[in-house]
Amino acid sequence: MTEDNKQKEVRLRKELAQVRAVNNNESRKTTKNRDFSVGLPKDTTPKPRPSSADIPDVITLPPKQRGKKENVPF
């Protein structure tokens, strides 16, 4: 009787493996959507960039200054 249970267990493992393989094959049939045109505006002509004089109340940061220390790791 124990041999029957072992055979049943082996058979069920094989069936489970087959079902898993079928499920994996079905789920991998999806393809990636590489359509990047979604969300782009209809008019894609280049537009002139506004100068800093056109934007009111703009305060830009000063240029980054170099450190006054030598390159010492401590």
GISUL-V718983 format. One line per field, one symbol per residue. ss: DSSP state (H for helix, E for strand, - for the rest). psi: psi as a letter, one per 40 degrees, with the letter a starting at -180 (. if undefined). burial: 1 if it has 24 or more other ideal C-beta (glycine too) atoms within 12 Angstrom, else 0. A space follows every 50 residues. Layout:
# GISUL-V718983
ss = ???
psi = ???
burial = ???
This chain:
# GISUL-V718983
ss = -HHHHHHHHHHHHHHHHHHHHHHHHHH----------------------- ------------------------
psi = dddddddddddddddddddddddddddeeiiihfgeeheiidhfihiihi idddhifhhiiiihiiieiighe.
burial = 00000000000000000000000000000000000000000000000000 000000000000000000000000
